[in-house]
Amino acid sequence: MKLKMIGLAGILLLIAAAVCFGAENAAPDAVAVEPVFEFKPVLDGDEVVHDYMIQNKGSAELEIQRVQTG
């Protein structure tokens, strides 16, 4: 009986370690759904707009900050 308890405790310890290790390595992963977009020719001064969709494929919250246009 004591041997079974030690084995169960060992298994629980391994599970807890795996969960903790996974939490430490959690990171966001920003992925552009459509990374390249070809704009059609426009007249000088026309406004051109395109929405880029970003998905978080990671395991932590993704924060997008300081977006700048090129």
PENOR-V778235 format. One record per residue. N is the residue number from 0. PHI is phi as a letter, one per 30 degrees, with the letter a starting at -180 (999 if undefined). PSI is psi in radians with two decimals (* if undefined). Layout:
{{N,PHI,PSI} {N,PHI,PSI}}
//
This chain:
{{0,999,-0.73} {1,d,-0.65} {2,d,-0.67} {3,d,-0.67} {4,d,-0.68} {5,d,-0.72} {6,d,-0.73} {7,d,-0.72} {8,d,-0.68} {9,d,-0.73} {10,d,-0.77} {11,d,-0.66} {12,d,-0.73} {13,d,-0.71} {14,d,-0.78} {15,d,-0.71} {16,d,-0.71} {17,d,-0.72} {18,d,-0.80} {19,d,-0.73} {20,d,-0.71} {21,d,-0.64} {22,d,-0.62} {23,d,-0.55} {24,c,0.18} {25,d,2.32} {26,a,2.59} {27,d,2.78} {28,b,1.68} {29,d,2.19} {30,b,2.20} {31,d,2.19} {32,d,-0.74} {33,b,1.51} {34,d,-0.38} {35,b,2.35} {36,b,2.20} {37,c,1.98} {38,d,2.49} {39,d,2.74} {40,e,2.44} {41,b,2.83} {42,d,2.60} {43,e,2.25} {44,j,-0.25} {45,d,2.52} {46,d,2.32} {47,c,2.24} {48,b,2.41} {49,b,2.33} {50,c,2.19} {51,c,2.17} {52,d,2.23} {53,c,2.24} {54,c,2.57} {55,c,1.85} {56,c,0.03} {57,d,-3.01} {58,c,0.16} {59,b,2.86} {60,d,2.37} {61,c,2.22} {62,c,2.15} {63,c,2.12} {64,b,2.72} {65,h,0.99} {66,d,2.30} {67,b,2.53} {68,d,2.73} {69,c,*}}
//
